[in-house]
């Protein structure tokens, strides 16, 4: 395990570089992101541990960071003053570009993983905006109408954008559909739906609408999304069947702030929560070798009052953080299992999911 301290600045988001196996970006904020400045760290891993190779200070809180997919030294930030900034690690002090179109906090930024020539931002103002790096203004606005905590490009389809929000909805937009057709909206799913009832059983509705704080696309199954929400559950969905989740994963004791699918294994994801833990899950989709125990898919209530469905389970729990865990990301390189997490304890941790604590 490696650690990096950020005195006075609470961690909000961490991302591994898609170009270098020893490089990380960390977005932080003073005073829990409520007031004060932000600070962006560009970090390197080496024989002496984790060291900062570049630090950028901002006038407002930073809530998210995303690496450019076309330039190994550039990265985006989401800021509390409604701006999206593009920084270059080779340039001192100031961003090389800035977009100031949102009128509330920008809570997520994401670069197009397939087209690579566009990126997006989502905001508490209820919109997702799409940009081209060389233009001064966004090229498309996708209305969500509720506080939008997270938006992403599909890693499989250049035209698909997803967003999750405070109204308990998961939305998919297809930019190839004419804007007049519901502003590119092609699918809306309720995050709090229960699985379809088994034959002969009455349907149950134990879940109330909840705020969906985070989501991520599966890197191998092109229609599968994972979400994390304020009702403490991690869920997975198949966009081809919006009538209910594929899996419901109970365990966290407070809201789930971050989920991220493994880039190496199709059934594994990590989550970070306000319960101060990061957890690694298998979603129940792995069939295993012949003769292995079949997953339990029945929708059922556990002794602690939470519900489970789909055969998924918690595979590992990471307890080294002492405050809310707000960021988590997998390394694309090397051994299958390096994860970086950050939180309000002013620390970034790099650890291996294959090594129990």
Phi and psi in degrees as GROMACS dihedral restraints (atoms count N, CA, C in turn):
[ dihedral_restraints ]
;  ai    aj    ak    al  type     phi  dphi    fc
    3     4     5     6     1  -118.2    20    10
    4     5     6     7     1   150.4    20    10
    6     7     8     9     1  -137.0    20    10
    7     8     9    10     1   149.1    20    10
    9    10    11    12     1  -136.9    20    10
   10    11    12    13     1   128.9    20    10
   12    13    14    15     1   -96.7    20    10
   13    14    15    16     1   144.4    20    10
   15    16    17    18     1  -126.5    20    10
   16    17    18    19     1    72.4    20    10
   18    19    20    21     1   -55.4    20    10
   19    20    21    22     1   128.6    20    10
   21    22    23    24     1    82.7    20    10
   22    23    24    25     1    -4.6    20    10
   24    25    26    27     1  -128.3    20    10
   25    26    27    28     1   123.8    20    10
   27    28    29    30     1   -84.0    20    10
   28    29    30    31     1   134.0    20    10
   30    31    32    33     1   -72.7    20    10
   31    32    33    34     1   138.1    20    10
   33    34    35    36     1  -122.5    20    10
   34    35    36    37     1   -32.7    20    10
   36    37    38    39     1  -156.8    20    10
   37    38    39    40     1   141.9    20    10
   39    40    41    42     1  -135.0    20    10
   40    41    42    43     1   139.8    20    10
   42    43    44    45     1  -140.2    20    10
   43    44    45    46     1   134.5    20    10
   45    46    47    48     1   -75.7    20    10
   46    47    48    49     1   146.4    20    10
   48    49    50    51     1   -68.1    20    10
   49    50    51    52     1   138.3    20    10
   51    52    53    54     1   -79.6    20    10
   52    53    54    55     1    -4.1    20    10
   54    55    56    57     1  -109.0    20    10
   55    56    57    58     1   -33.5    20    10
   57    58    59    60     1  -126.6    20    10
   58    59    60    61     1   134.5    20    10
   60    61    62    63     1   -77.6    20    10
   61    62    63    64     1    -8.8    20    10
   63    64    65    66     1  -116.0    20    10
   64    65    66    67     1    23.0    20    10
   66    67    68    69     1  -127.5    20    10
   67    68    69    70     1   136.9    20    10
   69    70    71    72     1  -134.1    20    10
   70    71    72    73     1   154.2    20    10
   72    73    74    75     1  -120.7    20    10
   73    74    75    76     1   139.2    20    10
   75    76    77    78     1  -133.3    20    10
   76    77    78    79     1   122.9    20    10
   78    79    80    81     1  -101.1    20    10
   79    80    81    82     1   128.2    20    10
   81    82    83    84     1  -135.0    20    10
   82    83    84    85     1   167.0    20    10
   84    85    86    87     1  -147.4    20    10
   85    86    87    88     1   149.7    20    10
   87    88    89    90     1   -77.6    20    10
   88    89    90    91     1   154.7    20    10
   90    91    92    93     1    50.5    20    10
   91    92    93    94     1    46.3    20    10
   93    94    95    96     1    60.1    20    10
   94    95    96    97     1    22.0    20    10
   96    97    98    99     1    78.2    20    10
   97    98    99   100     1     7.4    20    10
   99   100   101   102     1   -85.1    20    10
  100   101   102   103     1   -43.6    20    10
  102   103   104   105     1  -142.0    20    10
  103   104   105   106     1   173.9    20    10
  105   106   107   108     1    91.8    20    10
  106   107   108   109     1  -170.1    20    10
  108   109   110   111     1   -93.0    20    10
  109   110   111   112     1   170.6    20    10
  111   112   113   114     1  -115.8    20    10
  112   113   114   115     1   163.9    20    10
  114   115   116   117     1  -145.7    20    10
  115   116   117   118     1   130.0    20    10
  117   118   119   120     1  -106.2    20    10
  118   119   120   121     1   125.1    20    10
  120   121   122   123     1  -108.5    20    10
  121   122   123   124     1   134.9    20    10
  123   124   125   126     1  -106.3    20    10
  124   125   126   127     1   117.9    20    10
  126   127   128   129     1  -115.5    20    10
  127   128   129   130     1   149.0    20    10
  129   130   131   132     1  -124.8    20    10
  130   131   132   133     1   143.8    20    10
  132   133   134   135     1  -100.1    20    10
  133   134   135   136     1   132.0    20    10
  135   136   137   138     1  -153.5    20    10
  136   137   138   139     1  -170.4    20    10
  138   139   140   141     1   -59.4    20    10
  139   140   141   142     1   -27.4    20    10
  141   142   143   144     1   -92.9    20    10
  142   143   144   145     1    10.2    20    10
  144   145   146   147     1   102.2    20    10
  145   146   147   148     1  -145.6    20    10
  147   148   149   150     1   -99.3    20    10
  148   149   150   151     1   124.3    20    10
  150   151   152   153     1  -126.9    20    10
  151   152   153   154     1   147.9    20    10
  153   154   155   156     1   -83.8    20    10
  154   155   156   157     1   122.5    20    10
  156   157   158   159     1   -94.3    20    10
  157   158   159   160     1   -19.5    20    10
  159   160   161   162     1  -157.7    20    10
  160   161   162   163     1   141.9    20    10
  162   163   164   165     1  -133.8    20    10
  163   164   165   166     1   130.0    20    10
  165   166   167   168     1  -119.3    20    10
  166   167   168   169     1   128.0    20    10
  168   169   170   171     1   -97.1    20    10
  169   170   171   172     1   141.0    20    10
  171   172   173   174     1  -124.7    20    10
  172   173   174   175     1   160.3    20    10
  174   175   176   177     1   -78.0    20    10
  175   176   177   178     1   -15.9    20    10
  177   178   179   180     1  -135.6    20    10
  178   179   180   181     1   169.0    20    10
  180   181   182   183     1   -59.3    20    10
  181   182   183   184     1   149.5    20    10
  183   184   185   186     1  -112.3    20    10
  184   185   186   187     1   129.2    20    10
  186   187   188   189     1  -110.0    20    10
  187   188   189   190     1   -20.0    20    10
  189   190   191   192     1  -155.9    20    10
  190   191   192   193     1   161.4    20    10
  192   193   194   195     1  -144.7    20    10
  193   194   195   196     1   148.8    20    10
  195   196   197   198     1  -147.0    20    10
  196   197   198   199     1   133.7    20    10
  198   199   200   201     1   -76.7    20    10
  199   200   201   202     1   145.7    20    10
  201   202   203   204     1   -65.5    20    10
  202   203   204   205     1   145.6    20    10
  204   205   206   207     1   -94.7    20    10
  205   206   207   208     1    -0.1    20    10
  207   208   209   210     1  -122.1    20    10
  208   209   210   211     1   -10.4    20    10
  210   211   212   213     1  -141.8    20    10
  211   212   213   214     1   116.3    20    10
  213   214   215   216     1   -67.1    20    10
  214   215   216   217     1   -12.0    20    10
  216   217   218   219     1  -107.9    20    10
  217   218   219   220     1     2.5    20    10
  219   220   221   222     1  -110.9    20    10
  220   221   222   223     1   148.2    20    10
  222   223   224   225     1  -153.9    20    10
  223   224   225   226     1   151.4    20    10
  225   226   227   228     1   -99.8    20    10
  226   227   228   229     1   153.5    20    10
  228   229   230   231     1  -131.7    20    10
  229   230   231   232     1   150.7    20    10
  231   232   233   234     1  -107.5    20    10
  232   233   234   235     1   126.7    20    10
  234   235   236   237     1  -119.7    20    10
  235   236   237   238     1   153.2    20    10
  237   238   239   240     1   -69.6    20    10
  238   239   240   241     1   -15.6    20    10
  240   241   242   243     1   -89.6    20    10
  241   242   243   244     1    11.2    20    10
  243   244   245   246     1    85.6    20    10
  244   245   246   247     1     8.7    20    10
  246   247   248   249     1  -104.6    20    10
  247   248   249   250     1   154.6    20    10
  249   250   251   252     1  -113.5    20    10
  250   251   252   253     1   126.7    20    10
  252   253   254   255     1  -118.8    20    10
  253   254   255   256     1   144.3    20    10
  255   256   257   258     1  -113.1    20    10
  256   257   258   259     1   118.5    20    10
  258   259   260   261     1  -107.4    20    10
  259   260   261   262     1   153.1    20    10
  261   262   263   264     1  -123.8    20    10
  262   263   264   265     1   124.8    20    10
  264   265   266   267     1   -64.4    20    10
  265   266   267   268     1   -14.0    20    10
  267   268   269   270     1   -93.9    20    10
  268   269   270   271     1    -0.3    20    10
  270   271   272   273     1  -113.8    20    10
  271   272   273   274     1   135.3    20    10
  273   274   275   276     1   -80.3    20    10
  274   275   276   277     1   141.2    20    10
  276   277   278   279     1    69.7    20    10
  277   278   279   280     1   -54.2    20    10
  279   280   281   282     1  -112.2    20    10
  280   281   282   283     1   154.4    20    10
  282   283   284   285     1   -67.9    20    10
  283   284   285   286     1   153.2    20    10
  285   286   287   288     1   -87.2    20    10
  286   287   288   289     1   -13.4    20    10
  288   289   290   291     1  -157.5    20    10
  289   290   291   292     1   155.2    20    10
  291   292   293   294     1  -150.3    20    10
  292   293   294   295     1   141.0    20    10
  294   295   296   297     1  -123.7    20    10
  295   296   297   298     1   129.8    20    10
  297   298   299   300     1  -125.9    20    10
  298   299   300   301     1    60.1    20    10
  300   301   302   303     1  -106.4    20    10
  301   302   303   304     1   -25.4    20    10
  303   304   305   306     1   -74.0    20    10
  304   305   306   307     1   147.4    20    10
  306   307   308   309     1  -108.5    20    10
  307   308   309   310     1    10.4    20    10
  309   310   311   312     1  -137.7    20    10
  310   311   312   313     1  -177.5    20    10
  312   313   314   315     1   -57.3    20    10
  313   314   315   316     1   136.2    20    10
  315   316   317   318     1   -89.7    20    10
  316   317   318   319     1   123.2    20    10
  318   319   320   321     1  -109.0    20    10
  319   320   321   322     1   -15.0    20    10
  321   322   323   324     1  -150.6    20    10
  322   323   324   325     1   150.4    20    10
  324   325   326   327     1  -135.1    20    10
  325   326   327   328     1   149.2    20    10
  327   328   329   330     1  -155.7    20    10
  328   329   330   331     1   134.7    20    10
  330   331   332   333     1   -94.0    20    10
  331   332   333   334     1   142.6    20    10
  333   334   335   336     1   -64.0    20    10
  334   335   336   337     1   116.4    20    10
  336   337   338   339     1   -80.0    20    10
  337   338   339   340     1   -18.6    20    10
  339   340   341   342     1  -106.5    20    10
  340   341   342   343     1   -50.7    20    10
  342   343   344   345     1   -73.7    20    10
  343   344   345   346     1   -34.6    20    10
  345   346   347   348     1    66.3    20    10
  346   347   348   349     1    -5.6    20    10
  348   349   350   351     1  -104.5    20    10
  349   350   351   352     1     5.4    20    10
  351   352   353   354     1  -138.8    20    10
  352   353   354   355     1   160.3    20    10
  354   355   356   357     1  -144.8    20    10
  355   356   357   358     1   170.6    20    10
  357   358   359   360     1  -138.0    20    10
  358   359   360   361     1   166.0    20    10
  360   361   362   363     1  -139.1    20    10
  361   362   363   364     1   151.6    20    10
  363   364   365   366     1  -128.1    20    10
  364   365   366   367     1   152.7    20    10
  366   367   368   369     1  -141.9    20    10
  367   368   369   370     1   161.7    20    10
  369   370   371   372     1   -66.3    20    10
  370   371   372   373     1   -10.5    20    10
  372   373   374   375     1   -78.4    20    10
  373   374   375   376     1     2.6    20    10
  375   376   377   378     1    81.4    20    10
  376   377   378   379     1    30.9    20    10
  378   379   380   381     1  -140.6    20    10
  379   380   381   382     1   156.1    20    10
  381   382   383   384     1  -117.5    20    10
  382   383   384   385     1   130.6    20    10
  384   385   386   387     1  -117.9    20    10
  385   386   387   388     1   142.4    20    10
  387   388   389   390     1  -115.5    20    10
  388   389   390   391     1   137.4    20    10
  390   391   392   393     1  -130.4    20    10
  391   392   393   394     1   157.5    20    10
  393   394   395   396     1  -112.9    20    10
  394   395   396   397     1   131.6    20    10
  396   397   398   399     1   -53.1    20    10
  397   398   399   400     1   -35.4    20    10
  399   400   401   402     1   -84.5    20    10
  400   401   402   403     1    -0.2    20    10
  402   403   404   405     1  -105.5    20    10
  403   404   405   406     1   150.6    20    10
  405   406   407   408     1   -80.0    20    10
  406   407   408   409     1   -19.7    20    10
  408   409   410   411     1  -129.4    20    10
  409   410   411   412     1   158.6    20    10
  411   412   413   414     1   -64.8    20    10
  412   413   414   415     1   154.1    20    10
  414   415   416   417     1  -100.1    20    10
  415   416   417   418     1   -18.4    20    10
  417   418   419   420     1  -149.2    20    10
  418   419   420   421     1   142.4    20    10
  420   421   422   423     1  -121.1    20    10
  421   422   423   424     1   125.4    20    10
  423   424   425   426     1  -107.4    20    10
  424   425   426   427     1   112.7    20    10
  426   427   428   429     1   -77.8    20    10
  427   428   429   430     1   131.6    20    10
  429   430   431   432     1  -110.7    20    10
  430   431   432   433     1   -31.8    20    10
  432   433   434   435     1    76.4    20    10
  433   434   435   436     1    -0.4    20    10
  435   436   437   438     1  -135.4    20    10
  436   437   438   439     1   159.1    20    10
  438   439   440   441     1   -51.7    20    10
  439   440   441   442     1   117.1    20    10
  441   442   443   444     1  -103.4    20    10
  442   443   444   445     1   106.0    20    10
  444   445   446   447     1   -81.1    20    10
  445   446   447   448     1   -28.5    20    10
  447   448   449   450     1  -152.5    20    10
  448   449   450   451     1   137.6    20    10
  450   451   452   453     1  -140.0    20    10
  451   452   453   454     1   147.2    20    10
  453   454   455   456     1  -147.0    20    10
  454   455   456   457     1   152.5    20    10
  456   457   458   459     1   -81.4    20    10
  457   458   459   460     1   145.6    20    10
  459   460   461   462     1   -65.9    20    10
  460   461   462   463     1   135.2    20    10
  462   463   464   465     1   -76.4    20    10
  463   464   465   466     1    -0.7    20    10
  465   466   467   468     1  -113.6    20    10
  466   467   468   469     1   -20.5    20    10
  468   469   470   471     1  -138.9    20    10
  469   470   471   472     1   118.8    20    10
  471   472   473   474     1   -62.5    20    10
  472   473   474   475     1   -21.2    20    10
  474   475   476   477     1  -102.0    20    10
  475   476   477   478     1    -1.0    20    10
  477   478   479   480     1  -103.1    20    10
  478   479   480   481     1   128.8    20    10
  480   481   482   483     1  -122.5    20    10
  481   482   483   484     1   137.2    20    10
  483   484   485   486     1  -117.2    20    10
  484   485   486   487     1   154.6    20    10
  486   487   488   489     1  -150.6    20    10
  487   488   489   490     1   144.7    20    10
  489   490   491   492     1  -126.0    20    10
  490   491   492   493     1   152.6    20    10
  492   493   494   495     1  -151.6    20    10
  493   494   495   496     1  -179.5    20    10
  495   496   497   498     1   -73.5    20    10
  496   497   498   499     1   -10.4    20    10
  498   499   500   501     1   -93.2    20    10
  499   500   501   502     1    16.9    20    10
  501   502   503   504     1    69.0    20    10
  502   503   504   505     1    25.5    20    10
  504   505   506   507     1  -114.9    20    10
  505   506   507   508     1   148.4    20    10
  507   508   509   510     1  -113.1    20    10
  508   509   510   511     1   123.5    20    10
  510   511   512   513     1  -118.3    20    10
  511   512   513   514     1   142.5    20    10
  513   514   515   516     1  -119.6    20    10
  514   515   516   517     1   133.5    20    10
  516   517   518   519     1  -117.7    20    10
  517   518   519   520     1   138.1    20    10
  519   520   521   522     1  -114.6    20    10
  520   521   522   523     1   111.2    20    10
  522   523   524   525     1   -70.9    20    10
  523   524   525   526     1    -9.4    20    10
  525   526   527   528     1   -85.3    20    10
  526   527   528   529     1   -14.3    20    10
  528   529   530   531     1   -80.4    20    10
  529   530   531   532     1   139.4    20    10
  531   532   533   534     1   -54.7    20    10
  532   533   534   535     1   140.3    20    10
  534   535   536   537     1   -60.3    20    10
  535   536   537   538     1   -28.2    20    10
  537   538   539   540     1   -65.5    20    10
  538   539   540   541     1   -20.6    20    10
  540   541   542   543     1   -85.6    20    10
  541   542   543   544     1    79.9    20    10
  543   544   545   546     1    57.0    20    10
  544   545   546   547     1    37.7    20    10
  546   547   548   549     1    54.3    20    10
  547   548   549   550     1    45.2    20    10
  549   550   551   552     1    74.6    20    10
  550   551   552   553     1    -0.7    20    10
  552   553   554   555     1   -70.5    20    10
  553   554   555   556     1   127.3    20    10
  555   556   557   558     1  -120.5    20    10
  556   557   558   559     1   -15.0    20    10
  558   559   560   561     1  -158.0    20    10
  559   560   561   562     1   136.7    20    10
  561   562   563   564     1  -128.5    20    10
  562   563   564   565     1   128.8    20    10
  564   565   566   567     1  -124.6    20    10
  565   566   567   568     1   141.6    20    10
  567   568   569   570     1   -86.6    20    10
  568   569   570   571     1   125.4    20    10
  570   571   572   573     1   -68.0    20    10
  571   572   573   574     1   -25.6    20    10
  573   574   575   576     1   -93.9    20    10
  574   575   576   577     1     8.8    20    10
  576   577   578   579     1   -65.1    20    10
  577   578   579   580     1   148.6    20    10
  579   580   581   582     1   -92.5    20    10
  580   581   582   583     1   160.3    20    10
  582   583   584   585     1   -64.0    20    10
  583   584   585   586     1   156.1    20    10
  585   586   587   588     1   -57.5    20    10
  586   587   588   589     1   142.3    20    10
  588   589   590   591     1   -67.9    20    10
  589   590   591   592     1   145.3    20    10
  591   592   593   594     1   -69.8    20    10
  592   593   594   595     1   155.6    20    10
  594   595   596   597     1   -54.6    20    10
  595   596   597   598     1   131.1    20    10
  597   598   599   600     1    85.0    20    10
  598   599   600   601     1     0.6    20    10
  600   601   602   603     1  -114.4    20    10
  601   602   603   604     1   143.7    20    10
  603   604   605   606     1   -75.7    20    10
  604   605   606   607     1   140.7    20    10
  606   607   608   609     1   -67.7    20    10
  607   608   609   610     1   147.6    20    10
  609   610   611   612     1  -120.4    20    10
  610   611   612   613     1   150.6    20    10
  612   613   614   615     1  -132.4    20    10
  613   614   615   616     1    73.3    20    10
  615   616   617   618     1   -83.3    20    10
  616   617   618   619     1   -11.0    20    10
  618   619   620   621     1  -100.2    20    10
  619   620   621   622     1   131.4    20    10
  621   622   623   624     1   -90.0    20    10
  622   623   624   625     1   158.1    20    10
  624   625   626   627     1   -54.8    20    10
  625   626   627   628     1   145.4    20    10
  627   628   629   630     1  -141.7    20    10
  628   629   630   631     1   160.6    20    10
  630   631   632   633     1   -79.3    20    10
  631   632   633   634     1   127.9    20    10
  633   634   635   636     1   -94.6    20    10
  634   635   636   637     1   114.2    20    10
  636   637   638   639     1   -92.7    20    10
  637   638   639   640     1   -21.1    20    10
  639   640   641   642     1  -159.1    20    10
  640   641   642   643     1   156.1    20    10
  642   643   644   645     1  -159.1    20    10
  643   644   645   646     1   164.8    20    10
  645   646   647   648     1  -156.6    20    10
  646   647   648   649     1   144.6    20    10
  648   649   650   651     1   -84.3    20    10
  649   650   651   652     1   139.1    20    10
  651   652   653   654     1   -65.5    20    10
  652   653   654   655     1   138.5    20    10
  654   655   656   657     1   -81.1    20    10
  655   656   657   658     1   -12.1    20    10
  657   658   659   660     1  -117.5    20    10
  658   659   660   661     1   -33.7    20    10
  660   661   662   663     1  -103.8    20    10
  661   662   663   664     1   108.1    20    10
  663   664   665   666     1   -69.2    20    10
  664   665   666   667     1   -10.8    20    10
  666   667   668   669     1  -114.2    20    10
  667   668   669   670     1     9.3    20    10
  669   670   671   672     1  -106.2    20    10
  670   671   672   673     1   131.5    20    10
  672   673   674   675     1  -126.5    20    10
  673   674   675   676     1   142.3    20    10
  675   676   677   678     1  -108.6    20    10
  676   677   678   679     1   145.2    20    10
  678   679   680   681     1  -129.7    20    10
  679   680   681   682     1   156.9    20    10
  681   682   683   684     1  -132.1    20    10
  682   683   684   685     1   140.7    20    10
  684   685   686   687     1  -142.7    20    10
  685   686   687   688     1   175.9    20    10
  687   688   689   690     1   -72.0    20    10
  688   689   690   691     1   -12.7    20    10
  690   691   692   693     1   -86.9    20    10
  691   692   693   694     1    10.6    20    10
  693   694   695   696     1    83.5    20    10
  694   695   696   697     1     1.3    20    10
  696   697   698   699     1   -98.6    20    10
  697   698   699   700     1   146.3    20    10
  699   700   701   702     1   -98.5    20    10
  700   701   702   703     1   131.7    20    10
  702   703   704   705     1  -128.8    20    10
  703   704   705   706     1   154.0    20    10
  705   706   707   708     1  -123.0    20    10
  706   707   708   709     1   147.4    20    10
  708   709   710   711     1  -134.7    20    10
  709   710   711   712     1   151.2    20    10
  711   712   713   714     1  -109.0    20    10
  712   713   714   715     1   119.6    20    10
  714   715   716   717     1   -66.2    20    10
  715   716   717   718     1   -13.2    20    10
  717   718   719   720     1   -78.5    20    10
  718   719   720   721     1   -15.1    20    10
  720   721   722   723     1  -136.1    20    10
  721   722   723   724     1    84.3    20    10
  723   724   725   726     1   -80.1    20    10
  724   725   726   727     1    14.8    20    10
  726   727   728   729     1   -85.6    20    10
  727   728   729   730     1    -5.0    20    10
  729   730   731   732     1   169.6    20    10
  730   731   732   733     1   169.1    20    10
  732   733   734   735     1   -76.1    20    10
  733   734   735   736     1   157.0    20    10
  735   736   737   738     1   -76.4    20    10
  736   737   738   739     1   -39.1    20    10
  738   739   740   741     1  -147.8    20    10
  739   740   741   742     1   147.1    20    10
  741   742   743   744     1  -123.8    20    10
  742   743   744   745     1   121.6    20    10
  744   745   746   747     1  -115.4    20    10
  745   746   747   748     1   103.2    20    10
  747   748   749   750     1   -88.3    20    10
  748   749   750   751     1   158.4    20    10
  750   751   752   753     1   155.0    20    10
  751   752   753   754     1   -45.0    20    10
  753   754   755   756     1   -63.7    20    10
  754   755   756   757     1   146.0    20    10
  756   757   758   759     1   -95.3    20    10
  757   758   759   760     1   -15.9    20    10
  759   760   761   762     1  -137.3    20    10
  760   761   762   763     1  -176.5    20    10
  762   763   764   765     1   -54.7    20    10
  763   764   765   766     1   145.6    20    10
  765   766   767   768     1   -92.2    20    10
  766   767   768   769     1   117.7    20    10
  768   769   770   771     1   -94.9    20    10
  769   770   771   772     1   -24.5    20    10
  771   772   773   774     1  -150.8    20    10
  772   773   774   775     1   137.8    20    10
  774   775   776   777     1  -130.6    20    10
  775   776   777   778     1   147.7    20    10
  777   778   779   780     1  -152.3    20    10
  778   779   780   781     1   124.0    20    10
  780   781   782   783     1   -75.0    20    10
  781   782   783   784     1   147.3    20    10
  783   784   785   786     1   -66.1    20    10
  784   785   786   787     1   138.6    20    10
  786   787   788   789     1   -80.6    20    10
  787   788   789   790     1    -1.4    20    10
  789   790   791   792     1  -112.9    20    10
  790   791   792   793     1   -30.4    20    10
  792   793   794   795     1  -128.8    20    10
  793   794   795   796     1   133.2    20    10
  795   796   797   798     1   -74.3    20    10
  796   797   798   799     1   -17.2    20    10
  798   799   800   801     1  -109.7    20    10
  799   800   801   802     1     5.9    20    10
  801   802   803   804     1  -114.9    20    10
  802   803   804   805     1   136.1    20    10
  804   805   806   807     1  -143.9    20    10
  805   806   807   808     1   160.6    20    10
  807   808   809   810     1  -118.2    20    10
  808   809   810   811     1   149.2    20    10
  810   811   812   813     1  -134.0    20    10
  811   812   813   814     1   151.9    20    10
  813   814   815   816     1  -124.6    20    10
  814   815   816   817     1   143.3    20    10
  816   817   818   819     1  -138.9    20    10
  817   818   819   820     1   162.6    20    10
  819   820   821   822     1   -69.9    20    10
  820   821   822   823     1    -4.2    20    10
  822   823   824   825     1   -83.5    20    10
  823   824   825   826     1     8.5    20    10
  825   826   827   828     1    73.6    20    10
  826   827   828   829     1    18.7    20    10
  828   829   830   831     1  -122.4    20    10
  829   830   831   832     1   153.5    20    10
  831   832   833   834     1  -111.2    20    10
  832   833   834   835     1   138.5    20    10
  834   835   836   837     1  -131.4    20    10
  835   836   837   838     1   142.9    20    10
  837   838   839   840     1  -105.1    20    10
  838   839   840   841     1   134.3    20    10
  840   841   842   843     1  -125.8    20    10
  841   842   843   844     1   152.1    20    10
  843   844   845   846     1  -109.3    20    10
  844   845   846   847     1   134.5    20    10
  846   847   848   849     1   -85.7    20    10
  847   848   849   850     1     1.5    20    10
  849   850   851   852     1    91.6    20    10
  850   851   852   853     1     0.1    20    10
  852   853   854   855     1   -85.5    20    10
  853   854   855   856     1   -16.8    20    10
  855   856   857   858     1   -72.7    20    10
  856   857   858   859     1   125.6    20    10
  858   859   860   861     1   -83.0    20    10
  859   860   861   862     1   -27.0    20    10
  861   862   863   864     1    77.3    20    10
  862   863   864   865     1   175.7    20    10
  864   865   866   867     1   -71.9    20    10
  865   866   867   868     1   162.8    20    10
  867   868   869   870     1   -55.5    20    10
  868   869   870   871     1   136.3    20    10
  870   871   872   873     1    89.8    20    10
  871   872   873   874     1    -6.4    20    10
  873   874   875   876     1   -72.6    20    10
  874   875   876   877     1   158.6    20    10
  876   877   878   879     1   -67.1    20    10
  877   878   879   880     1   131.6    20    10
  879   880   881   882     1   -70.3    20    10
  880   881   882   883     1   147.5    20    10
  882   883   884   885     1   -69.6    20    10
  883   884   885   886     1   152.3    20    10
  885   886   887   888     1   -89.3    20    10
  886   887   888   889     1   112.0    20    10
  888   889   890   891     1  -100.2    20    10
  889   890   891   892     1    -1.6    20    10
  891   892   893   894     1   -69.8    20    10
  892   893   894   895     1   137.3    20    10
  894   895   896   897     1   -76.9    20    10
  895   896   897   898     1   117.4    20    10
  897   898   899   900     1  -146.6    20    10
  898   899   900   901     1   159.2    20    10
  900   901   902   903     1   -96.2    20    10
  901   902   903   904     1   134.8    20    10
  903   904   905   906     1   -90.5    20    10
  904   905   906   907     1   170.9    20    10
  906   907   908   909     1   -64.3    20    10
  907   908   909   910     1   -27.0    20    10
  909   910   911   912     1   -85.5    20    10
  910   911   912   913     1     4.7    20    10
  912   913   914   915     1    92.0    20    10
  913   914   915   916     1    -8.4    20    10
  915   916   917   918     1   -87.7    20    10
  916   917   918   919     1   168.0    20    10
  918   919   920   921     1  -115.7    20    10
  919   920   921   922     1   154.1    20    10
  921   922   923   924     1  -136.4    20    10
  922   923   924   925     1   153.9    20    10
  924   925   926   927     1  -164.1    20    10
  925   926   927   928     1   144.5    20    10
  927   928   929   930     1    97.7    20    10
  928   929   930   931     1    -5.3    20    10
  930   931   932   933     1    86.1    20    10
  931   932   933   934     1     3.1    20    10
  933   934   935   936     1   -75.7    20    10
  934   935   936   937     1   164.7    20    10
  936   937   938   939     1  -156.1    20    10
  937   938   939   940     1   160.0    20    10
  939   940   941   942     1   -76.1    20    10
  940   941   942   943     1   127.6    20    10
  942   943   944   945     1  -100.7    20    10
  943   944   945   946     1   -26.2    20    10
  945   946   947   948     1  -161.4    20    10
  946   947   948   949     1   148.9    20    10
  948   949   950   951     1  -126.9    20    10
  949   950   951   952     1   132.2    20    10
  951   952   953   954     1  -111.4    20    10
  952   953   954   955     1   117.6    20    10
  954   955   956   957     1  -111.8    20    10
  955   956   957   958     1    14.9    20    10
  957   958   959   960     1   -74.0    20    10
  958   959   960   961     1   -21.4    20    10
  960   961   962   963     1   -77.0    20    10
  961   962   963   964     1   150.8    20    10
  963   964   965   966     1  -117.8    20    10
  964   965   966   967     1    12.1    20    10
  966   967   968   969     1  -147.2    20    10
  967   968   969   970     1  -177.0    20    10
  969   970   971   972     1   -50.0    20    10
  970   971   972   973     1   134.4    20    10
  972   973   974   975     1   -94.9    20    10
  973   974   975   976     1   113.9    20    10
  975   976   977   978     1  -112.4    20    10
  976   977   978   979     1   -13.2    20    10
  978   979   980   981     1  -138.3    20    10
  979   980   981   982     1   144.0    20    10
  981   982   983   984     1  -156.3    20    10
  982   983   984   985     1   137.7    20    10
  984   985   986   987     1  -155.3    20    10
  985   986   987   988     1   149.6    20    10
  987   988   989   990     1   -96.5    20    10
  988   989   990   991     1   144.5    20    10
  990   991   992   993     1   -76.0    20    10
  991   992   993   994     1   137.6    20    10
  993   994   995   996     1   -77.9    20    10
  994   995   996   997     1   -15.4    20    10
  996   997   998   999     1  -111.3    20    10
  997   998   999  1000     1   166.6    20    10
  999  1000  1001  1002     1    67.3    20    10
 1000  1001  1002  1003     1  -148.0    20    10
 1002  1003  1004  1005     1   -61.9    20    10
 1003  1004  1005  1006     1   142.5    20    10
 1005  1006  1007  1008     1   -77.4    20    10
 1006  1007  1008  1009     1    87.0    20    10
 1008  1009  1010  1011     1   160.8    20    10
 1009  1010  1011  1012     1     3.8    20    10
 1011  1012  1013  1014     1   -79.8    20    10
 1012  1013  1014  1015     1   125.6    20    10
 1014  1015  1016  1017     1  -125.9    20    10
 1015  1016  1017  1018     1   142.5    20    10
 1017  1018  1019  1020     1  -113.7    20    10
 1018  1019  1020  1021     1   135.1    20    10
 1020  1021  1022  1023     1  -131.5    20    10
 1021  1022  1023  1024     1   153.6    20    10
 1023  1024  1025  1026     1  -142.9    20    10
 1024  1025  1026  1027     1   163.3    20    10
 1026  1027  1028  1029     1  -164.5    20    10
 1027  1028  1029  1030     1  -170.3    20    10
 1029  1030  1031  1032     1   -79.1    20    10
 1030  1031  1032  1033     1     2.8    20    10
 1032  1033  1034  1035     1   -84.6    20    10
 1033  1034  1035  1036     1     8.7    20    10
 1035  1036  1037  1038     1    63.3    20    10
 1036  1037  1038  1039     1    39.1    20    10
 1038  1039  1040  1041     1  -139.3    20    10
 1039  1040  1041  1042     1   145.1    20    10
 1041  1042  1043  1044     1  -109.7    20    10
 1042  1043  1044  1045     1   133.8    20    10
 1044  1045  1046  1047     1  -122.0    20    10
 1045  1046  1047  1048     1   137.1    20    10
 1047  1048  1049  1050     1  -116.3    20    10
 1048  1049  1050  1051     1   123.8    20    10
 1050  1051  1052  1053     1  -146.1    20    10
 1051  1052  1053  1054     1   165.2    20    10
 1053  1054  1055  1056     1  -109.5    20    10
 1054  1055  1056  1057     1   121.9    20    10
 1056  1057  1058  1059     1   -67.8    20    10
 1057  1058  1059  1060     1   -15.8    20    10
 1059  1060  1061  1062     1   -85.7    20    10
 1060  1061  1062  1063     1    -2.4    20    10
 1062  1063  1064  1065     1  -117.0    20    10
 1063  1064  1065  1066     1   100.5    20    10
 1065  1066  1067  1068     1   -58.4    20    10
 1066  1067  1068  1069     1   147.8    20    10
